[in-house]
Amino acid sequence: MRRNGRGDQLVLVHVLTPTKLSKQQKELLTELSKTLGKEAVHQPEKGLFDRVKEAIGFD
């Protein structure tokens, strides 16, 4: 593992997403979201069919 060269690194991340939130928890997350701005919002990548539909103007 201790090599001097460059290379890819494989990282495994486990993310737990809460499914049941209290009213206060929802308000706190909304407040946090406002402070982070638009760059913190995840934009899912478009799939092949989405790009094809967009290219032919079907969307």
Residue pairs with C-beta under 8 A, 6 or more apart in sequence:
18 25
21 29
33 40
33 41
46 54
50 59
53 59
